[in-house]
């Protein structure tokens, strides 16, 4: 009896474990779990807000479908698209997406691969539809103001996001043009046309520059002539004023010609002695220079002797004994 009791307890434990395995499940923080009862969706657990342990009825009453809730990315095929001006441009698009509506996603696509294929088809259709309304210069241009690449990306992303949510329950997180370019033959033609356009503009700028330079030189010559004419006129006025002032001085100098000559001599001396000038003076003719060499005599002023040849000695000689 004891032996049978142990077997029964062990069987009970196994039964409980098996029952737990078929009735309990966990939802991760990056998972979405759909519980289906008899094939119909009964409830949904989103791990981003409801992660943890949950229960369900055993199969075949209920079963679960698990999806990865993280963002998925893919690159569309790099393929040619015809633009509004007839040019074929190569365009590649990238897309980042995740499950937005689990119920609609399961009903419309059920698997990740089918959802990705449907989204790729939708992106290609919208890419061709939107880009076909633009011209080449709006996607490839050295002038950033003329570029409309951001507008193209926004148009494609807006339409794809709306249709993907309505048709597949997909949330488009990011969508943009990964790269664009031209086919080899088309690229040569476009480059040649752009070179001709740039050469024409360069010639136009050179011609405008030369014309502006000519106009500037002409204005400068006119300004120069105006300034010179004014300067000549002002110089003549100053010269006339100087002549008038000089005439008044000449009248005074004519009354005292010797004083006039003395002033002219002082002016000449002032002009000649400017800068570094060395003067050689004769001490015999200038007795006062001896004082710079021998110094003043140590005596009272009344005892100073007048050097020979001075005015006092000359005056005494003229008076006689």
C-alpha positions as CSV (number, residue, x, y, z in Angstrom):
1,X,0.0,0.0,0.0
2,X,2.8,2.4,0.8
3,X,4.4,1.5,-2.5
4,X,1.2,2.3,-4.4
5,X,0.8,5.6,-2.4
6,X,4.2,6.8,-3.6
7,X,3.4,6.0,-7.2
8,X,0.1,7.9,-6.9
9,X,1.8,10.9,-5.4
10,X,4.4,10.9,-8.2
11,X,1.7,10.6,-10.8
12,X,-0.2,13.5,-9.3
13,X,2.9,15.6,-9.4
14,X,3.5,14.8,-13.0
15,X,-0.2,15.5,-13.8
16,X,0.1,18.9,-12.1
17,X,3.2,19.7,-14.0
18,X,1.7,18.7,-17.3
19,X,-1.4,20.7,-16.5
20,X,0.7,23.7,-15.7
21,X,2.6,23.4,-19.0
22,X,-0.5,23.4,-21.0
23,X,-2.4,26.1,-19.1
24,X,0.3,28.6,-18.2
25,X,2.4,30.8,-20.4
26,X,4.6,33.9,-20.0
27,X,4.7,37.1,-22.0
28,X,8.0,38.9,-22.4
29,X,8.6,42.6,-22.4
30,X,9.2,42.6,-26.1
31,X,6.5,40.2,-27.1
32,X,2.8,40.2,-28.2
33,X,0.8,37.1,-27.4
34,X,-2.7,36.4,-28.9
35,X,-4.9,33.8,-27.3
36,X,-7.2,32.1,-29.7
37,X,-10.2,30.1,-28.5
38,X,-11.5,27.6,-31.1
39,X,-9.6,29.6,-33.8
40,X,-11.0,33.0,-33.0
41,X,-9.0,35.7,-31.2
42,X,-10.1,35.8,-27.6
43,X,-7.6,38.1,-25.9
44,X,-4.3,39.9,-26.5
45,X,-1.3,40.4,-24.2
46,X,1.2,43.1,-25.0
47,X,4.5,42.7,-23.2
48,X,5.2,46.4,-23.4
49,X,2.5,46.9,-20.8
50,X,1.5,43.5,-19.6
51,X,4.5,41.2,-19.3
52,X,4.4,38.3,-16.8
53,X,2.7,34.9,-16.2
54,X,-0.8,34.2,-17.7
55,X,-3.2,31.3,-17.9
56,X,-5.2,29.7,-20.7
57,X,-7.3,26.7,-21.4
58,X,-5.5,23.6,-22.6
59,X,-5.3,22.8,-26.3
60,X,-7.5,22.4,-28.3
61,X,-9.7,24.8,-26.4
62,X,-7.2,27.7,-26.6
63,X,-3.9,28.2,-28.2
64,X,-1.4,31.1,-28.3
65,X,0.3,33.0,-31.2
66,X,3.5,34.9,-30.2
67,X,5.0,37.8,-32.2
68,X,8.1,39.9,-31.7
69,X,7.1,43.4,-30.8
70,X,10.5,45.0,-31.6
71,X,11.1,47.3,-34.6
72,X,12.0,45.5,-37.8
73,X,13.8,47.0,-40.8
74,X,14.3,46.1,-44.4
75,X,15.6,47.8,-47.6
76,X,13.5,47.9,-50.8
77,X,15.0,47.0,-54.1
78,X,17.2,49.6,-55.8
79,X,15.2,50.0,-59.0
80,X,14.5,52.5,-61.7
81,X,11.5,54.9,-61.4
82,X,10.3,57.1,-64.2
83,X,9.9,60.8,-63.3
84,X,7.5,63.4,-64.6
85,X,10.1,64.7,-67.2
86,X,10.7,61.2,-68.6
87,X,14.0,60.6,-66.8
88,X,14.5,57.2,-65.2
89,X,16.1,57.5,-61.8
90,X,17.3,54.7,-59.5
91,X,15.8,54.9,-56.1
92,X,16.2,52.7,-53.0
93,X,14.0,53.0,-49.9
94,X,14.5,51.8,-46.3
95,X,11.7,51.1,-43.8
96,X,11.4,50.5,-40.1
97,X,8.1,49.0,-38.9
98,X,6.5,47.0,-36.0
99,X,3.1,45.5,-35.1
100,X,0.7,48.3,-34.3
101,X,-2.6,46.5,-34.2
102,X,-2.1,42.8,-33.2
103,X,-5.6,41.7,-34.0
104,X,-5.7,43.3,-37.5
105,X,-2.1,42.1,-38.1
106,X,-3.1,38.5,-37.3
107,X,-6.3,38.6,-39.3
108,X,-4.6,40.2,-42.4
109,X,-1.2,38.6,-42.6
110,X,-0.8,36.2,-39.7
111,X,3.0,35.8,-40.2
112,X,5.9,38.2,-40.2
113,X,7.1,37.2,-43.7
114,X,3.7,37.9,-45.3
115,X,3.5,41.2,-43.6
116,X,7.0,42.2,-44.8
117,X,6.1,41.2,-48.4
118,X,2.8,43.1,-48.3
119,X,4.6,46.2,-46.9
120,X,7.3,46.0,-49.6
121,X,4.6,45.8,-52.4
122,X,2.9,48.9,-50.9
123,X,6.1,50.8,-50.6
124,X,7.1,50.2,-54.3
125,X,3.6,51.3,-55.5
126,X,3.7,54.5,-53.5
127,X,7.3,55.2,-54.4
128,X,6.6,55.1,-58.1
129,X,3.4,57.1,-57.7
130,X,5.0,59.9,-55.7
131,X,8.3,60.2,-57.5
132,X,6.6,60.3,-60.9
133,X,5.1,63.7,-60.0
134,X,8.6,65.3,-59.6
135,X,11.3,66.2,-62.1
136,X,15.0,65.2,-62.0
137,X,16.3,68.6,-60.8
138,X,14.1,68.4,-57.7
139,X,16.0,65.2,-56.6
140,X,19.5,65.8,-58.0
141,X,20.7,69.4,-57.8
142,X,23.7,71.3,-56.4
143,X,21.2,74.1,-55.4
144,X,19.8,73.0,-52.0
145,X,16.9,75.4,-52.3
146,X,15.7,73.5,-55.4
147,X,15.9,70.1,-53.8
148,X,12.6,68.4,-52.9
149,X,14.0,65.2,-51.5
150,X,12.5,65.8,-48.1
151,X,9.1,66.4,-49.6
152,X,9.3,63.2,-51.6
153,X,10.2,61.2,-48.5
154,X,7.3,62.8,-46.5
155,X,4.8,62.0,-49.2
156,X,5.8,58.4,-49.5
157,X,6.0,57.9,-45.7
158,X,2.6,59.5,-45.1
159,X,0.7,57.3,-47.7
160,X,2.5,54.1,-46.8
161,X,1.9,54.6,-43.0
162,X,-1.8,55.2,-43.5
163,X,-2.3,52.2,-45.8
164,X,-0.1,49.9,-43.8
165,X,-2.0,50.6,-40.6
166,X,-5.4,50.1,-42.3
167,X,-4.5,47.1,-44.4
168,X,-2.1,45.1,-42.2
169,X,-2.1,46.6,-38.7
170,X,1.5,47.7,-39.2
171,X,3.0,50.8,-37.6
172,X,5.6,52.4,-39.9
173,X,8.2,53.9,-37.6
174,X,10.7,55.3,-40.2
175,X,10.7,55.4,-44.0
176,X,13.0,57.3,-46.3
177,X,15.1,57.3,-49.5
178,X,18.3,55.5,-48.8
179,X,20.0,56.3,-52.0
180,X,19.2,57.6,-55.5
181,X,21.1,57.9,-58.7
182,X,21.0,57.6,-62.5
183,X,21.5,54.8,-64.9
184,X,24.9,54.9,-66.6
185,X,23.8,56.2,-70.0
186,X,21.3,58.7,-68.5
187,X,24.0,59.9,-66.1
188,X,26.3,60.8,-69.0
189,X,23.6,62.7,-70.7
190,X,22.6,64.6,-67.6
191,X,26.2,65.4,-66.7
192,X,26.8,66.8,-70.2
193,X,23.7,68.9,-70.0
194,X,24.7,70.2,-66.5
195,X,28.2,71.0,-67.7
196,X,26.8,73.1,-70.6
197,X,24.4,74.8,-68.2
198,X,27.2,75.6,-65.8
199,X,29.4,76.9,-68.6
200,X,26.7,79.1,-69.9
201,X,26.1,80.5,-66.4
202,X,29.9,81.0,-66.0
203,X,30.1,83.0,-69.2
204,X,27.1,85.1,-68.1
205,X,28.8,85.8,-64.7
206,X,32.1,86.8,-66.4
207,X,30.3,89.2,-68.8
208,X,28.3,90.7,-65.9
209,X,31.6,91.1,-63.9
210,X,33.3,92.8,-66.8
211,X,30.4,95.2,-67.3
212,X,30.3,96.0,-63.6
213,X,34.1,96.6,-63.6
214,X,33.8,99.0,-66.5
215,X,31.1,100.9,-64.7
216,X,33.1,101.1,-61.5
217,X,36.2,102.4,-63.4
218,X,34.0,105.0,-65.2
219,X,32.5,106.2,-61.9
220,X,36.0,106.3,-60.3
221,X,37.3,108.4,-63.2
222,X,34.4,110.8,-62.9
223,X,34.9,111.1,-59.1
224,X,38.7,111.7,-59.7
225,X,38.0,114.5,-62.1
226,X,35.5,116.1,-59.8
227,X,37.9,115.9,-56.8
228,X,40.8,117.3,-58.9
229,X,38.7,120.1,-60.2
230,X,37.7,121.0,-56.6
231,X,41.3,120.7,-55.5
232,X,42.6,123.0,-58.3
233,X,39.9,125.6,-57.5
234,X,40.7,125.5,-53.8
235,X,44.4,125.7,-54.5
236,X,43.8,128.8,-56.6
237,X,41.8,130.4,-53.8
238,X,44.5,129.7,-51.2
239,X,47.2,131.0,-53.6
240,X,45.2,134.2,-54.1
241,X,44.7,134.6,-50.4
242,X,48.5,134.0,-49.8
243,X,49.3,136.6,-52.5
244,X,47.1,139.1,-50.8
245,X,48.7,138.5,-47.4
246,X,52.2,138.6,-48.9
247,X,51.4,141.9,-50.6
248,X,50.6,143.4,-47.2
249,X,53.9,142.1,-45.8
250,X,55.8,143.5,-48.8
251,X,54.4,146.9,-48.1
252,X,55.9,146.8,-44.6
253,X,59.2,145.3,-45.7
254,X,59.7,148.0,-48.3
255,X,59.7,150.6,-45.5
256,X,62.5,148.7,-43.6
257,X,64.5,146.7,-46.2
258,X,67.3,145.9,-43.8
259,X,64.9,144.4,-41.3
260,X,63.2,142.5,-44.1
261,X,66.6,141.0,-45.1
262,X,67.3,140.1,-41.4
263,X,64.0,138.2,-41.2
264,X,64.7,136.4,-44.5
265,X,68.1,135.5,-43.1
266,X,66.4,134.0,-39.9
267,X,64.0,132.0,-42.1
268,X,66.9,130.6,-44.1
269,X,68.8,129.7,-40.9
270,X,65.7,127.9,-39.5
271,X,65.3,125.9,-42.7
272,X,69.0,125.0,-43.0
273,X,69.4,124.0,-39.3
274,X,66.5,121.5,-39.3
275,X,67.6,117.9,-38.5
276,X,71.2,117.1,-37.3
277,X,73.4,120.1,-38.0
278,X,76.9,120.9,-36.9
279,X,78.0,124.5,-36.6
280,X,81.7,125.6,-36.6
281,X,82.1,129.1,-35.0
282,X,85.3,131.2,-34.7
283,X,86.0,132.0,-31.1
284,X,88.1,135.1,-32.0
285,X,85.0,136.7,-33.6
286,X,82.6,135.5,-31.0
287,X,84.3,136.1,-27.5
288,X,81.4,134.7,-25.6
289,X,82.3,131.2,-26.9
290,X,85.4,131.3,-24.7
291,X,83.1,131.0,-21.7
292,X,81.9,127.6,-22.9
293,X,85.5,126.4,-23.1
294,X,87.1,128.1,-19.9
295,X,84.0,128.9,-17.9
296,X,83.1,132.2,-16.3
297,X,85.9,133.9,-14.2
298,X,85.5,133.5,-10.4
299,X,85.0,137.2,-9.7
300,X,82.3,139.7,-9.2
301,X,80.5,141.1,-12.2
302,X,82.0,144.5,-11.8
303,X,85.5,143.0,-12.0
304,X,84.8,141.2,-15.3
305,X,87.0,142.4,-18.0
306,X,85.6,143.0,-21.4
307,X,87.2,140.7,-23.9
308,X,89.3,142.5,-26.5
309,X,87.4,143.6,-29.5
310,X,84.1,144.0,-27.7
311,X,81.8,147.0,-28.0
312,X,82.9,148.6,-24.6
313,X,86.6,148.5,-25.5
314,X,85.9,150.0,-28.9
315,X,83.9,152.8,-27.2
316,X,86.8,153.6,-24.8
317,X,89.2,153.7,-27.6
318,X,87.0,156.1,-29.5
319,X,86.8,158.5,-26.5
320,X,90.6,158.8,-26.2
321,X,92.9,159.3,-23.1
